[in-house]
């Protein structure tokens, strides 16, 4: 598995929609965000019919020696001067042999502490999180297995039925992604499985997430299960110089728009979220050659 390539794709989708142009905290779209991949506490999910367990199911080939790894990455929200900022979290790297998974589901509990106090951050509003990751396997054909991974939010939440969504988000895993890896075996495309496996692939049940193969084209050692619908082997355009939190990768338009912001708008962007500040610094210091690369490209004339 190409860890660097997989991590680059995960980073891009993890922050999808995190902060939108004009990248200022005062913008309504950044105060009332639409959050992808939210795994709410069980109490809140039960009271409001929201997702409190994200499930990924996929097929894999191998034998009893095959090893399956699982990692979960998400954003942990905190309050900051009237809006919400996020801290990236990665939890639990499971690495289990197929014979262990077939014998019984394996579950790991994790706890995510709240942040220490930081300037401008209302750390008292960030809630410690408690969750479980469970992984299991079932043989469905000769040397073929169905892998099930569940991410559950078990954070206690008093008065869940009376709290609003913004309050519940502070107890939630946001933009939750699961990364699966395999050694001595292959993960099977859920978008385009072999014909002999299609019926079993279609029987896999995914809740709040869509698994796709990631890495180099043809590599079947890694899978990203994302709340955003992707295709197998997603790529980031080589012309893109950095994240703009917009999966459509309209880099040229957003770059030019940022350059036209007023001094006051840039000041607010610079003093807001640290990631927005880095976007501004990157674009203001970009050489003209880099900007020209954004102005259209032909990859294939067929």
N, C-alpha and C positions, 0 to 999 in steps of 0.2 A: 504494500500500500504506500502510495506517495503521500506521506503525512503533510508536507508543506502545501501541496495542491489541494488536498481535502480540507485542510484548515482554512485556506483562502476562500473556498466556496462557503464553508460553514460561517465564517465571519460575515460574508456578504449578506447571507439570508438571515443571520441572527439579528442584524440591525435594520432589516427591511422596514421602512416607515418609521424608524426610531425618532427621527426629527426631520421635518420637511422644509423645503424652501418657503419662506426666506430665512430659515434656521434661527429664528429668534424666539425666545421664551414667550414674548407677548403675543405672538401670532396665535389666532384661535385654534388653528389646526394642530399646534404643538401643545396647547393646554387641554384640548379634548381629543386625545389621540385614539386611533383605532389600533388595538393591540392584537397581533397574531399569536397563535399558539399558547393561549393562557390556560394553565392548569390551576384551577381555583382550589381552595381548601375544600375538603369533603363536605363540611357542614354547610358552606355557602353554595356549593354545587348542588347539593340535595335540595336546599331551600329554594333555589332560583333556577333549577334545571340547567345548570352550566356544567362544563366538563371539569371533572376532578381527577380523571384518570386518562392519560394518553396511551394508546395501545398501538404498537407496530407489529405486524405479522408479515413474514416473508418466507420464501423457500430457500433452502440451501442443499447442496450436494456434498457428500463426504462420507466419513465412517466414524467409528467410535473414538478415533484419535483426533478428529477435527476439533479445533479450538475456536470458540466464539467469544469476541470481546464486545463490550457495550459501554458507551459513555453518554452522559446527558449534559447538555449545555443549555443555559437559559439566562435571562436577565432578571435581576432582583431590583425592584423599584424602591426609591426613597423620595422623600419630599425635599423640594428646594425652592424657596421663595415663590410659592404659589403654583409650582408645576412639578413634574416628576422626572427625576433623573434615574439612570439605570447603572447597575454594576454587573459585570459579566461574571457568571459562575459556571464552573464545570465540576460535576460530581460523579464519583464512583466509576472506576475503571474495572469492570468485571472481566475475567478471562477464564473461561471454563471449558472443559472437554465435553464433547457430545455425550459421552457415557454418563457424565455427572448430570447434565441437563435432562437426559431421558429418565434418569432415576427419580428426580424430584425437582420442582421449581426452586430456583435460588433467589433469595430476596436479601437486599442490603438496605439498611436504614441509613439515612444521612441527615445531618443537621447543618443549617447554614446560619451562622450568627449575623446579627445586625452589625453595621459598620461602626467603627470608632468615629468620634466627632471630627468633622472637617469644616473649614471655613465655608459658610454659605449653605451647608447641608444640615437639614433638620433630622439628625440621626435618630432622634426619639421617635420619628414616624416610621422608620424602617423596621419591619418586623422580622424576627428570626423565623426561619422556615424549617419544617420537618417533612421529610418525604421518604418514599420507598422506591427502589427500582427492583423489578422482578423479571427474571428471564427463565424461559422454559423451552423445551423442544419435544416434538412428537414425530415419530417416523410415519410418513405417509406413503412411501413407496420404497423400492430397493435403493439404498444409498441416497434417499431423499428425505428431507426433514422440514417441518414447519417450525420456525423460530418465532416465539412470542415474547415481546418485551413490553412491560407496563411501567409507566411513570406515574406515581400517585402522590398527591399532596395531602398530608395528614396533619397539617398545621392547625392547632386548636384556634377556634374563632368564635368567641362569645358573642351572642346576639346576632348571629349570621343572617337570620331572616330579616333583620331590620337595617342592615348596613347596605349602602349603595355600592355601585360597581367600583368607583374610584377608591373607596375605602378597602374593598375586597382585593384590589390589585396589589396593595401593599403586603398582603398575605400570600400572594400567588407567584408561581413561576411563569414568567412572560417570555414569549418567543422561544418556547421549549423545542429543542431538537435532540434527536437520538442518533448517535453515530455507531454503526455496527461494523465489525471487522471479522475476518475469518482467516484461519491458517490451516493448510491441508484440506482445503475444500473450496467451493465456489458459492457465492450468493447469486440468486437468480433474479433477472429483471422482472419487476412486477408490471412494467408497462408493456413489455414485449417478450413474454416468456416463450420458451420452446413449445411447439404445438402439443407435444405429449404431456406438458405440465400445465397447460393453460387452465384447465378446469380446476385444478388444485390451487393455482395462483389466484383465480377469481374467488375462491372460497376463503382466502385470507381476509381477515377483518381488521381494518385500520380505523382507529378513532382519533379524529382531529389531526391526522398527519398522513403524508404521502411519501413512501420510501422509493428512492431512486439510487441507481449505481453511481458512484463518484470515483474520480481519479482519472488515470489515463484511459483513453478509449480502449475498450476490450478487457480492461482489468476488472475482475469480479471479486476482489478481496475487500471492498468497502462499500457501505451503503449509508446514505444520509436520509433520515426520515424527518421531513420538514413539514410544518403547517402550511407552507407555501407550495403550490403545485409547480414542480420542476420537471425536466426531462432527464433521461439517463445521461450521465457525463456532462452536467452543466459546466459552462465555461464563463469566465470573465474576459471581456474584450481586452487584448493586450494594450490597446491605446488608453485604457482607463488608468489614470494615475493614482486613484484612491477612492475610498468610499464616499458616496453622496447620499447613502441610505435610500436609494431609489433603484429597485430591481430592474426597471426598464432601461437603465444605463443610458439615460439621455444626458451624457456628460457635457456635451458641448453647450446645450441650452442652459443647463444649470450653472456651468462655469461662467458663461457670459452674463447671466443674470446676477450672479454674485458680484462680478466686477462692476456692475452698475449700481450697487447699493450705495446709499448716501453714507457719509462719515458717521452719522448718528446710528444708522442701521448696522453698520459694521462694528461700531462700539458695542452695541447690545449683543450682537452675535459673538464678539470676542469675549465678553464678560459673562456669557451664559454657559452652556454646556461645554465641557473641555473638548469633546469631539467636534463640535461646531467650530470652536476656535481653531482647531488643527486644520479643518477644511479651508477656512479663510486664509490661514497662513500659507497653506500649500498652493492655493490658487493665486494669491497675490505674488508669490515668489516664482511661479511657473515660468520657464523660458518660452519664448514665442514658438520655438520648434515643437514643444510639447502641446501647445494650444492648437497648432496647425494639424497635428496628428488626429485631433478630434473631428476634423472637418471632412467626414466621409471616408470610406475605405471599401474597395472591391476585393472580396475574398474568392469568388468563384463566378465565372462567366457562363457556366452551364445553365 
